Amino acid sequence: MQNQKKLIGAGLVVAAGLAWYAFRPELLFVNQEVSEALPAASVAQAQSSSPRPIVEGKFRGLAHETRGTATIFQVAEGKRVLRMTNFETSNGPDLRVFLVAAPDASDNDTVKNAGYIELGKLKGNIGDQNYDVPAGTDLNKYRAVTIWCNRFSVNFGTAPLGIPAS
């Protein structure tokens, strides 16, 4: 009887540890702020042009409140950057930035079924940040930016890139 109680207690401790690892509840209370500047063009290119916005969209929350602006800039010959400004979302485990092959990624299934390009791990849940867009990416096909939780396959928020940037 005493050994059974010890085994149950040990099992509960292990289960609690696994639940903590899976859900990372402390991240709900910890913000990670980022403040990156827009990458500058090379000196030679800076003389002829500065980074030029191509398309942009406003974030809206889906599984979590998300806000800010997503803009793709042409920063150099053949080089484009996704810039998220005034960005804010909930923190979470294993968050990624995706370009989704759909006009809008308004649910989890759209992201899974339409296809996406991962631009990297989310650098912070608050602030201005930049992500390189792979060369040759067709922006007529990949028309939404999504903040995706890999651990739970959940779309935190999305920004359709339907507005030509001014």
Sine and cosine of phi, psi and omega as CSV:
sin_phi,cos_phi,sin_psi,cos_psi,sin_omega,cos_omega
0.00,0.00,-0.72,0.70,0.00,-1.00
-0.90,0.43,-0.66,0.75,0.02,-1.00
-0.91,0.41,-0.58,0.81,0.01,-1.00
-0.90,0.43,-0.65,0.76,0.03,-1.00
-0.91,0.42,-0.63,0.77,0.03,-1.00
-0.91,0.42,-0.66,0.75,0.02,-1.00
-0.91,0.42,-0.66,0.75,0.02,-1.00
-0.90,0.43,-0.69,0.72,0.03,-1.00
-0.88,0.48,-0.70,0.72,0.02,-1.00
-0.90,0.43,-0.64,0.77,0.04,-1.00
-0.89,0.45,-0.64,0.77,0.03,-1.00
-0.91,0.40,-0.63,0.78,0.03,-1.00
-0.90,0.44,-0.70,0.72,0.02,-1.00
-0.90,0.44,-0.69,0.72,0.01,-1.00
-0.89,0.46,-0.65,0.76,0.03,-1.00
-0.90,0.43,-0.66,0.75,0.04,-1.00
-0.90,0.45,-0.67,0.74,0.03,-1.00
-0.92,0.39,-0.64,0.77,0.03,-1.00
-0.90,0.44,-0.68,0.74,0.04,-1.00
-0.87,0.50,-0.73,0.69,-0.02,-1.00
-0.87,0.49,-0.67,0.74,-0.03,-1.00
-0.93,0.37,-0.68,0.74,-0.13,-0.99
-0.99,-0.14,-0.38,0.93,-0.01,-1.00
0.69,0.72,0.87,0.50,-0.10,-0.99
-0.88,0.47,-0.42,0.91,-0.01,-1.00
-0.91,0.41,-0.39,0.92,0.00,-1.00
-0.92,0.40,-0.38,0.93,0.05,-1.00
-0.91,0.42,-0.36,0.93,-0.07,-1.00
-0.94,-0.35,-0.03,1.00,-0.04,-1.00
-0.90,-0.43,0.88,-0.48,0.05,-1.00
-0.99,-0.10,0.60,-0.80,0.07,-1.00
-0.88,-0.47,0.94,-0.34,-0.07,-1.00
-1.00,-0.08,0.60,-0.80,0.00,-1.00
-0.77,-0.64,0.57,-0.82,0.05,-1.00
-0.58,-0.81,0.98,0.20,0.00,-1.00
-0.99,-0.11,0.56,-0.83,0.10,-0.99
-1.00,0.06,0.39,-0.92,0.10,-1.00
-0.90,0.43,0.75,-0.66,0.00,-1.00
-0.86,0.52,0.68,-0.73,0.01,-1.00
-0.99,0.13,0.48,-0.88,0.10,-0.99
-0.94,0.33,0.32,-0.95,0.07,-1.00
-0.89,0.46,0.30,-0.95,-0.05,-1.00
-0.84,0.54,-0.70,0.72,-0.02,-1.00
-0.89,0.45,-0.69,0.73,-0.03,-1.00
-0.96,0.27,-0.54,0.84,-0.03,-1.00
-0.86,0.51,-0.48,0.88,0.02,-1.00
-0.94,0.33,-0.50,0.87,-0.04,-1.00
-0.99,-0.12,-0.50,0.87,0.00,-1.00
-0.27,-0.96,0.34,-0.94,0.07,-1.00
-0.94,-0.35,0.15,-0.99,0.03,-1.00
-0.78,0.62,0.73,-0.69,-0.08,-1.00
-0.90,-0.44,0.83,-0.56,0.05,-1.00
-0.94,0.35,0.64,-0.77,0.00,-1.00
-0.96,-0.29,-0.86,0.52,0.02,-1.00
-0.65,-0.76,0.39,-0.92,0.06,-1.00
-0.48,-0.88,0.24,-0.97,0.04,-1.00
-0.35,-0.94,0.30,-0.95,0.01,-1.00
-0.99,-0.17,0.71,-0.70,0.08,-1.00
-0.95,0.32,0.55,-0.84,0.19,-0.98
-0.69,-0.73,0.53,-0.85,-0.04,-1.00
-0.97,0.23,0.54,-0.84,0.12,-0.99
-0.86,-0.51,-1.00,0.07,0.04,-1.00
-0.96,0.27,-0.46,0.89,0.02,-1.00
-0.66,-0.75,0.50,-0.87,0.03,-1.00
-0.87,0.49,0.78,-0.62,-0.03,-1.00
-0.63,-0.78,0.68,-0.73,0.01,-1.00
-0.51,-0.86,0.25,-0.97,-0.02,-1.00
0.78,-0.63,-0.13,-0.99,-0.03,-1.00
-0.83,-0.55,0.66,-0.75,0.10,-0.99
-0.93,-0.37,0.83,-0.56,0.01,-1.00
-0.74,-0.67,0.72,-0.69,0.12,-0.99
-0.98,-0.18,0.82,-0.57,-0.02,-1.00
-0.95,-0.32,0.59,-0.81,0.23,-0.97
-1.00,0.02,0.93,-0.37,-0.08,-1.00
-0.97,-0.25,-0.34,0.94,0.03,-1.00
-0.35,-0.94,0.17,-0.98,0.04,-1.00
-0.82,0.58,0.92,-0.39,0.03,-1.00
0.98,0.20,-0.02,1.00,-0.03,-1.00
-0.92,-0.39,0.80,-0.60,0.03,-1.00
-0.82,-0.58,0.49,-0.87,-0.04,-1.00
-0.73,-0.68,0.71,-0.70,0.19,-0.98
-1.00,0.07,0.81,-0.58,0.05,-1.00
-0.89,-0.46,0.81,-0.59,0.08,-1.00
-0.96,-0.28,0.85,-0.53,-0.03,-1.00
-0.87,-0.49,0.49,-0.87,-0.06,-1.00
0.76,0.65,0.57,0.82,-0.10,-0.99
-0.99,0.15,0.62,-0.78,0.08,-1.00
-0.38,-0.93,0.73,-0.68,0.11,-0.99
-0.50,-0.86,0.07,-1.00,0.11,-0.99
-0.95,0.31,0.49,-0.87,0.12,-0.99
-0.99,0.17,0.32,-0.95,0.01,-1.00
-0.15,-0.99,0.09,-1.00,-0.02,-1.00
-0.99,0.16,0.73,-0.68,0.17,-0.99
0.83,0.55,0.81,0.59,0.02,-1.00
-1.00,0.09,0.66,-0.75,-0.04,-1.00
-0.79,-0.62,0.35,-0.94,0.08,-1.00
-0.95,-0.32,0.85,-0.53,-0.02,-1.00
-0.88,-0.47,0.58,-0.82,0.33,-0.94
-0.99,-0.14,0.82,-0.57,-0.11,-0.99
-0.96,-0.29,0.66,-0.75,-0.03,-1.00
-0.99,0.14,0.90,0.44,0.02,-1.00
-0.36,-0.93,0.42,-0.91,0.04,-1.00
-0.91,0.42,-0.45,0.89,0.01,-1.00
-0.43,-0.90,0.66,-0.75,0.01,-1.00
-0.94,-0.35,0.94,0.34,-0.16,-0.99
-0.99,0.12,0.01,1.00,0.05,-1.00
-0.42,-0.91,0.13,-0.99,-0.04,-1.00
-0.92,0.40,-0.65,0.76,-0.06,-1.00
-0.90,0.44,-0.58,0.81,0.02,-1.00
-0.87,0.50,-0.70,0.72,0.00,-1.00
-0.89,0.46,-0.72,0.69,-0.05,-1.00
-0.92,0.40,-0.63,0.78,-0.13,-0.99
-1.00,-0.02,-0.51,0.86,-0.08,-1.00
-0.98,0.20,-0.45,0.89,-0.08,-1.00
0.99,-0.11,0.41,-0.91,-0.06,-1.00
-0.41,-0.91,0.27,-0.96,0.14,-0.99
-0.88,-0.48,0.82,-0.57,0.04,-1.00
-0.99,0.12,0.81,-0.59,0.02,-1.00
-1.00,-0.07,-0.24,0.97,0.05,-1.00
0.61,-0.79,0.06,-1.00,0.09,-1.00
-0.94,0.34,0.59,-0.81,0.07,-1.00
-0.89,0.46,0.81,-0.59,-0.08,-1.00
-0.97,0.26,-0.51,0.86,0.01,-1.00
-0.22,-0.97,0.44,-0.90,-0.02,-1.00
-1.00,0.06,-0.06,1.00,0.05,-1.00
-0.66,-0.75,0.70,-0.71,0.17,-0.98
0.91,-0.42,0.08,-1.00,-0.03,-1.00
-0.99,0.13,0.73,-0.68,-0.05,-1.00
-0.45,-0.89,0.39,-0.92,-0.10,-0.99
-0.82,-0.57,0.55,-0.84,0.04,-1.00
-0.65,-0.76,0.76,-0.65,0.03,-1.00
-0.93,0.38,0.70,-0.71,0.09,-1.00
-0.99,-0.10,0.82,-0.58,-0.03,-1.00
-0.83,0.55,0.63,-0.78,0.04,-1.00
-0.83,0.55,0.64,-0.77,0.05,-1.00
1.00,0.08,0.00,1.00,0.02,-1.00
-0.91,0.40,0.80,-0.60,-0.02,-1.00
-0.99,0.11,0.97,-0.25,-0.03,-1.00
-0.96,0.27,-0.13,0.99,0.16,-0.99
-0.98,0.19,-0.34,0.94,0.02,-1.00
-0.99,-0.13,-0.75,0.66,-0.04,-1.00
-1.00,-0.03,0.99,-0.11,-0.21,-0.98
-0.86,-0.50,0.28,0.96,0.06,-1.00
-0.58,-0.82,0.58,-0.81,0.10,-1.00
-0.96,-0.27,0.73,-0.68,-0.03,-1.00
-0.76,-0.65,0.62,-0.79,0.16,-0.99
-0.99,-0.13,0.91,-0.41,-0.18,-0.98
-0.89,-0.45,0.73,-0.69,0.10,-0.99
-1.00,-0.06,0.95,-0.30,-0.01,-1.00
-0.90,0.45,-0.62,0.79,-0.09,-1.00
-0.88,0.47,-0.64,0.77,-0.07,-1.00
-0.91,-0.41,0.09,1.00,-0.02,-1.00
0.79,0.62,0.82,0.57,-0.05,-1.00
-0.79,-0.61,0.69,-0.72,0.05,-1.00
-1.00,0.04,0.96,-0.27,0.00,-1.00
-0.93,0.38,-0.71,0.71,-0.03,-1.00
-0.18,-0.98,0.30,-0.95,-0.09,-1.00
-0.60,-0.80,0.40,-0.92,0.07,-1.00
-0.73,-0.68,0.97,-0.26,0.11,-0.99
-0.91,0.42,0.71,-0.70,-0.06,-1.00
-0.99,-0.15,0.78,0.62,-0.09,-1.00
-1.00,-0.04,-0.12,0.99,-0.09,-1.00
-0.98,-0.19,0.89,-0.46,0.10,-1.00
-0.88,0.48,0.74,-0.67,-0.02,-1.00
-0.94,0.33,0.54,-0.84,-0.01,-1.00
-1.00,-0.03,0.00,0.00,0.00,0.00
